[in-house]
Amino acid sequence: MRNRTLRNRMKAIFLTAALIGSTLMGTMAAYAAPEDVTYVSTNSTANGSIDIEQYFNIAEGTGNPKPVLTGTYSLSGAPEIKLEKETITNTNTGKLNFEFAHAGVYETTLTITGKVSIPDMHGDTFTKQYDIRAYVKNDGKGGLITDITAENKATGTKAAKICFSICADDPPISKTISGADRTDQFKFHMQRKTAGAPMPAGSSGNEKIVIAGPGAYEFGWMYFEQPGDYDYEVYEENDGQANYTYDTTVYTKAVKITDNNGELKISSTYDKGDVASFTNTYTEPSTTPSGGGGTPSGGGGGRRSRPETSNNPPTTPGEVLGATRDAAEDAGRGVLGAVRNPQGQVLGAVRTGDSSAMVTWAVILMLAASGIVGWFNVYQRRKRNI
């Protein structure tokens, strides 16, 4: 009887020790790989939270209107997690609040959809995601305790808080035309020199072109989501417009993004001033006619205009009606612009001077001489017959 009682006690001790040992082993395994553990349910709930911060920094010197960033936060994969504040505008803070009824491991994905809205203009959208993991365990006093972490999915880094930060820049340019009040338009180029640097909307590859006349303009908003140094080059294209002297200045635009404990900050400068300014000079075309070296009405080698008409006939012998002569030709009564042969004769012209008169008089003289000779012969014959 005593031996049986002893054996029963030994069995009870052994079973109790085995139960305690299995419980301890299960608990150790749970802390080694919390993802695979289902904690013992209690009647108490656990609460936890993680901070959300949002920053939108704009480079100084950018034109109005200023854009507004609105971040919308959404969770997926864990309905037990509650989001206190779903929308944050510009620089603001919020919290992700969690409530757990059971011990365990909870995972969810936080999606941040940030939209930049510019009044009366377009809007740009950005998306960032974090993996949220909450470890919930018994505190040994009938309650639950939580340990919550966030991991940036893009970088794989863990963070004690969630920070959604974007920087923006709208590079300004200025155009001036000197020498005349004109509104001609010109081409301005911005080219990125840093691979992967953000570019404004409407860019083609590594370049954005703006066509504009006199005044102030911008290339368009550029958004920066990662720290780094970004360089650009800005210049005006010489498109060969008449009477212009072009500005050949080339500007370097340097944008620096720094990370200040999750908040991105921007510094943006041109190497030659706050604005890329270009001045083209316009020169009015000359109205002086090409040709002779004197004034139209003056003397001394210039051309003279002789506006004679049928009502204003030439008063000098040898002048040609309606013709214009130069000073050298006036001496010889030459016609301005006539083509001459090497002997000085005007090609194609009809002579109206002494040449035609001499021929006529020669014929008359020959006829007269013939008449005299004939009369003299008749006179001699009559005299001999008498």
C-alpha positions as CSV (number, residue, x, y, z in Angstrom):
1,M,0.0,0.0,0.0
2,R,2.8,2.4,0.9
3,N,4.7,1.5,-2.3
4,R,1.6,2.2,-4.4
5,T,1.1,5.6,-2.8
6,L,4.8,6.4,-3.4
7,R,4.6,5.5,-7.0
8,N,1.5,7.6,-7.5
9,R,3.2,10.6,-6.0
10,M,6.3,10.1,-8.2
11,K,4.0,10.0,-11.3
12,A,2.3,13.2,-10.3
13,I,5.7,15.0,-9.7
14,F,6.9,13.7,-13.1
15,L,3.8,14.8,-14.9
16,T,3.9,18.3,-13.3
17,A,7.6,18.7,-14.2
18,A,6.9,17.7,-17.8
19,L,4.0,20.1,-18.0
20,I,6.1,23.0,-16.6
21,G,9.0,22.1,-18.9
22,S,6.9,22.0,-22.0
23,T,5.4,25.4,-21.1
24,L,8.8,27.0,-20.6
25,M,10.1,25.5,-23.9
26,G,7.1,26.9,-25.7
27,T,7.5,30.3,-24.2
28,M,11.3,30.4,-25.1
29,A,10.4,29.3,-28.7
30,A,7.9,32.1,-28.9
31,Y,10.4,34.8,-28.0
32,A,13.0,33.3,-30.4
33,A,10.5,33.4,-33.3
34,P,7.6,35.6,-32.4
35,E,6.0,35.4,-35.8
36,D,5.0,31.7,-35.1
37,V,3.6,32.2,-31.7
38,T,0.0,32.5,-30.6
39,Y,-0.1,34.0,-27.2
40,V,-2.6,33.0,-24.5
41,S,-5.7,35.1,-24.6
42,T,-6.4,37.4,-21.6
43,N,-9.3,39.6,-20.8
44,S,-7.2,42.8,-20.9
45,T,-6.5,44.7,-24.1
46,A,-3.2,46.2,-25.2
47,N,-2.8,49.7,-26.7
48,G,0.1,51.1,-28.6
49,S,1.0,53.9,-31.1
50,I,3.6,55.1,-33.4
51,D,4.2,58.7,-34.4
52,I,3.6,60.1,-37.9
53,E,5.3,63.2,-39.1
54,Q,4.9,64.9,-42.4
55,Y,7.1,67.7,-43.9
56,F,6.9,69.7,-47.2
57,N,9.7,72.1,-47.7
58,I,9.9,74.5,-50.7
59,A,13.1,76.1,-52.0
60,E,13.2,79.8,-51.2
61,G,12.7,82.1,-54.2
62,T,10.2,80.0,-56.0
63,G,7.2,81.7,-57.5
64,N,3.6,81.8,-56.4
65,P,1.3,80.1,-56.0
66,K,2.7,77.7,-53.4
67,P,1.8,74.0,-53.7
68,V,0.0,72.2,-50.9
69,L,0.9,68.6,-49.9
70,T,-1.9,66.4,-48.5
71,G,-1.0,63.0,-47.2
72,T,-3.6,60.2,-46.9
73,Y,-2.7,57.2,-44.8
74,S,-4.3,53.8,-45.1
75,L,-3.7,50.3,-43.5
76,S,-4.1,46.9,-44.9
77,G,-3.8,43.4,-43.5
78,A,-4.7,43.9,-39.8
79,P,-8.3,45.1,-39.1
80,E,-7.4,45.1,-35.4
81,I,-5.2,48.2,-35.9
82,K,-6.9,51.5,-35.8
83,L,-5.7,54.7,-37.5
84,E,-6.5,57.8,-35.6
85,K,-5.7,60.5,-38.2
86,E,-6.1,59.6,-41.8
87,T,-5.2,62.9,-43.5
88,I,-2.4,65.3,-42.8
89,T,-1.8,68.6,-44.7
90,N,1.7,70.1,-45.1
91,T,3.8,70.1,-41.9
92,N,1.7,68.3,-39.3
93,T,1.9,65.3,-37.0
94,G,-0.3,62.4,-36.1
95,K,-0.3,59.0,-34.6
96,L,-1.1,55.4,-35.6
97,N,-3.0,54.0,-32.7
98,F,-3.3,50.3,-32.1
99,E,-5.6,48.2,-30.0
100,F,-5.0,44.4,-29.4
101,A,-7.3,42.0,-27.6
102,H,-5.0,39.0,-27.8
103,A,-1.3,38.3,-27.6
104,G,0.4,37.6,-30.9
105,V,2.3,39.1,-33.8
106,Y,0.4,41.6,-36.0
107,E,1.6,42.8,-39.3
108,T,0.2,45.5,-41.6
109,T,1.3,47.7,-44.4
110,L,0.9,51.5,-44.1
111,T,0.5,53.3,-47.4
112,I,1.0,57.0,-47.6
113,T,-0.4,58.7,-50.7
114,G,0.8,62.3,-50.9
115,K,-0.7,64.6,-53.4
116,V,0.8,68.0,-54.3
117,S,-1.9,70.4,-55.3
118,I,-1.1,73.7,-57.0
119,P,-4.0,76.2,-57.3
120,D,-5.3,76.4,-60.9
121,M,-2.6,74.0,-62.0
122,H,-1.8,70.3,-62.1
123,G,-1.2,68.0,-59.1
124,D,1.5,65.4,-58.6
125,T,1.1,62.2,-56.5
126,F,3.7,60.3,-54.5
127,T,3.4,57.0,-52.7
128,K,5.5,55.7,-49.8
129,Q,5.0,52.5,-47.8
130,Y,6.0,51.2,-44.4
131,D,5.8,47.7,-43.0
132,I,4.3,47.9,-39.5
133,R,4.9,45.0,-37.0
134,A,3.5,44.8,-33.5
135,Y,4.6,42.2,-31.0
136,V,2.0,41.6,-28.3
137,K,2.8,39.5,-25.3
138,N,1.6,38.8,-21.7
139,D,3.0,41.0,-19.1
140,G,2.8,38.2,-16.4
141,K,0.1,40.1,-14.5
142,G,-2.9,39.3,-16.7
143,G,-2.3,42.1,-19.1
144,L,-0.6,42.6,-22.5
145,I,2.3,44.7,-23.6
146,T,3.2,45.8,-27.1
147,D,6.4,46.5,-29.1
148,I,5.8,48.2,-32.4
149,T,8.3,48.8,-35.2
150,A,8.1,50.4,-38.7
151,E,10.3,49.5,-41.7
152,N,10.6,51.6,-44.8
153,K,9.9,49.3,-47.7
154,A,11.9,51.3,-50.2
155,T,15.1,51.4,-48.1
156,G,14.6,48.4,-45.8
157,T,15.5,50.5,-42.7
158,K,13.7,50.5,-39.4
159,A,12.4,53.7,-37.9
160,A,11.1,54.7,-34.5
161,K,8.6,57.0,-36.3
162,I,7.1,57.4,-39.7
163,C,8.2,60.5,-41.6
164,F,6.8,61.4,-45.0
165,S,8.9,64.3,-46.3
166,I,9.2,65.9,-49.8
167,C,11.0,69.0,-51.0
168,A,10.0,71.1,-54.0
169,D,11.8,73.6,-56.3
170,D,10.5,75.7,-59.3
171,P,13.7,77.1,-61.0
172,P,13.0,80.8,-62.0
173,I,14.2,82.5,-65.2
174,S,13.9,86.1,-66.4
175,K,14.0,87.6,-69.9
176,T,14.8,91.2,-70.9
177,I,15.0,92.8,-74.4
178,S,17.1,96.0,-74.6
179,G,17.2,98.5,-77.5
180,A,13.6,98.2,-78.5
181,D,10.1,97.5,-77.1
182,R,9.5,94.1,-78.6
183,T,7.7,90.8,-77.5
184,D,9.7,88.2,-79.5
185,Q,10.0,84.8,-77.9
186,F,13.1,82.8,-77.2
187,K,14.0,79.2,-76.1
188,F,15.4,78.5,-72.7
189,H,16.9,75.1,-71.8
190,M,17.4,73.3,-68.5
191,Q,19.4,70.1,-68.6
192,R,20.1,67.8,-65.7
193,K,23.8,67.0,-65.1
194,T,23.2,64.5,-62.2
195,A,21.9,61.1,-63.3
196,G,18.4,60.4,-62.0
197,A,17.8,64.0,-60.8
198,P,14.1,64.9,-60.7
199,M,12.8,66.9,-63.7
200,P,9.7,69.1,-64.1
201,A,6.6,67.9,-65.9
202,G,6.8,68.3,-69.6
203,S,10.5,67.3,-69.8
204,S,11.9,65.2,-72.6
205,G,14.7,62.9,-71.3
206,N,17.3,65.1,-69.6
207,E,15.9,68.4,-70.8
208,K,13.1,70.9,-70.3
209,I,12.5,73.7,-72.8
210,V,10.6,76.9,-72.0
211,I,9.6,79.2,-74.9
212,A,8.9,82.7,-73.6
213,G,9.1,86.5,-74.3
214,P,10.1,89.3,-71.9
215,G,9.2,88.7,-68.3
216,A,9.6,86.2,-65.4
217,Y,9.0,82.5,-65.8
218,E,9.7,79.1,-64.1
219,F,10.7,75.7,-65.6
220,G,8.1,73.9,-63.4
221,W,8.0,72.1,-60.0
222,M,10.5,69.5,-59.3
223,Y,10.1,67.1,-56.3
224,F,12.8,65.5,-54.3
225,E,12.2,62.5,-52.1
226,Q,15.8,61.4,-51.3
227,P,18.8,63.2,-49.9
228,G,21.6,64.1,-52.3
229,D,23.2,66.7,-54.5
230,Y,21.5,67.5,-57.8
231,D,23.0,69.7,-60.5
232,Y,21.4,71.3,-63.6
233,E,22.5,73.7,-66.4
234,V,20.4,76.6,-67.7
235,Y,21.0,78.6,-70.9
236,E,19.3,80.4,-73.7
237,E,19.4,79.0,-77.2
238,N,20.6,81.2,-80.1
239,D,17.9,80.5,-82.7
240,G,19.2,83.2,-85.1
241,Q,16.5,85.8,-84.9
242,A,17.5,88.9,-87.0
243,N,19.0,92.0,-85.5
244,Y,19.5,90.3,-82.1
245,T,22.7,90.0,-80.0
246,Y,22.0,87.0,-77.7
247,D,22.9,86.5,-74.1
248,T,25.4,83.6,-73.9
249,T,25.4,83.2,-70.1
250,V,25.3,79.6,-68.8
251,Y,24.0,79.1,-65.3
252,T,24.5,76.1,-63.0
253,K,21.6,75.2,-60.7
254,A,22.7,73.3,-57.6
255,V,20.0,71.6,-55.4
256,K,21.1,70.1,-52.1
257,I,18.7,67.8,-50.1
258,T,19.6,66.9,-46.5
259,D,18.0,64.5,-44.0
260,N,17.4,66.1,-40.6
261,N,16.1,63.2,-38.5
262,G,13.6,62.2,-41.2
263,E,12.7,65.7,-42.4
264,L,14.1,66.5,-45.8
265,K,15.4,70.1,-46.2
266,I,16.3,71.8,-49.5
267,S,18.9,74.4,-50.5
268,S,18.7,75.6,-54.1
269,T,20.9,78.3,-55.7
270,Y,22.2,79.5,-59.1
271,D,25.9,80.1,-59.4
272,K,25.4,83.7,-60.7
273,G,22.4,85.0,-58.7
274,D,19.0,84.1,-57.4
275,V,17.4,84.0,-60.9
276,A,18.8,82.9,-64.3
277,S,18.5,86.3,-66.1
278,F,19.0,86.7,-69.8
279,T,19.2,90.0,-71.8
280,N,19.2,90.2,-75.6
281,T,20.0,93.4,-77.4
282,Y,17.9,94.4,-80.4
283,T,19.5,96.7,-83.1
284,E,17.2,98.5,-85.4
285,P,18.0,97.8,-89.1
286,S,19.6,100.7,-91.1
287,T,17.4,102.7,-93.5
288,T,20.3,104.3,-95.5
289,P,20.1,103.1,-99.1
290,S,23.0,101.1,-100.4
291,G,25.3,102.5,-103.1
292,G,27.0,105.9,-103.7
293,G,29.1,107.7,-101.1
294,G,27.2,110.9,-100.9
295,T,23.8,112.2,-100.0
296,P,21.0,111.9,-102.6
297,S,20.7,115.7,-103.1
298,G,24.3,116.7,-102.4
299,G,27.2,117.1,-104.7
300,G,30.7,115.8,-104.5
301,G,30.5,112.4,-106.2
302,G,27.0,111.5,-105.3
303,R,24.2,110.8,-107.7
304,R,21.9,113.6,-108.8
305,S,18.3,113.2,-109.4
306,R,16.8,114.9,-112.4
307,P,13.0,114.7,-112.1
308,E,12.3,116.3,-115.5
309,T,9.0,115.6,-117.1
310,S,7.2,116.7,-120.3
311,N,6.1,119.8,-118.3
312,N,9.6,120.5,-117.1
313,P,11.9,119.9,-120.1
314,P,15.7,119.9,-119.9
315,T,17.2,123.3,-120.1
316,T,20.8,122.2,-120.9
317,P,21.6,121.0,-124.4
318,G,22.5,117.4,-124.6
319,E,20.4,116.3,-121.6
320,V,18.2,113.3,-122.0
321,L,14.6,113.6,-120.8
322,G,14.0,111.7,-117.6
323,A,17.6,110.3,-117.4
324,T,20.0,110.5,-114.5
325,R,23.6,111.3,-115.0
326,D,26.6,111.1,-112.6
327,A,29.2,113.9,-112.4
328,A,31.7,112.2,-114.6
329,E,29.2,111.5,-117.3
330,D,27.8,115.0,-117.3
331,A,31.1,116.2,-118.7
332,G,30.7,113.9,-121.8
333,R,26.9,114.0,-121.8
334,G,26.8,110.2,-121.3
335,V,23.7,108.4,-120.3
336,L,23.8,106.9,-116.8
337,G,23.7,103.1,-117.0
338,A,24.2,102.8,-120.8
339,V,26.4,100.0,-122.1
340,R,29.4,101.1,-124.1
341,N,31.8,99.3,-126.4
342,P,35.6,99.7,-126.0
343,Q,35.6,102.7,-128.4
344,G,33.2,104.6,-126.2
345,Q,30.2,104.1,-128.3
346,V,26.8,103.4,-126.7
347,L,25.7,100.0,-127.8
348,G,22.3,100.0,-129.4
349,A,22.0,103.8,-129.4
350,V,21.1,105.8,-132.5
351,R,23.3,108.8,-133.2
352,T,21.4,112.1,-133.7
353,G,24.3,114.5,-134.1
354,D,26.7,115.4,-137.0
355,S,27.1,112.0,-138.6
356,S,23.7,111.8,-140.3
357,A,23.8,115.5,-141.4
358,M,27.2,115.1,-143.2
359,V,25.9,112.3,-145.4
360,T,22.9,114.4,-146.5
361,W,25.0,117.4,-147.3
362,A,27.5,115.2,-149.2
363,V,24.7,113.9,-151.5
364,I,23.5,117.5,-152.1
365,L,27.0,118.7,-153.0
366,M,27.5,115.8,-155.4
367,L,24.2,116.5,-157.1
368,A,25.1,120.2,-157.3
369,A,28.5,119.4,-158.7
370,S,27.0,117.1,-161.3
371,G,24.6,119.8,-162.3
372,I,27.3,122.4,-162.7
373,V,29.4,120.0,-164.8
374,G,26.5,119.2,-167.1
375,W,25.5,122.8,-167.5
376,F,29.2,123.7,-168.4
377,N,29.3,121.0,-171.1
378,V,26.1,122.2,-172.8
379,Y,27.4,125.8,-172.7
380,Q,30.7,124.7,-174.5
381,R,28.8,122.9,-177.3
382,R,26.6,125.9,-178.1
383,K,29.6,128.2,-178.2
384,R,31.4,126.1,-180.9
385,N,28.4,125.9,-183.1
386,I,28.1,129.7,-183.3
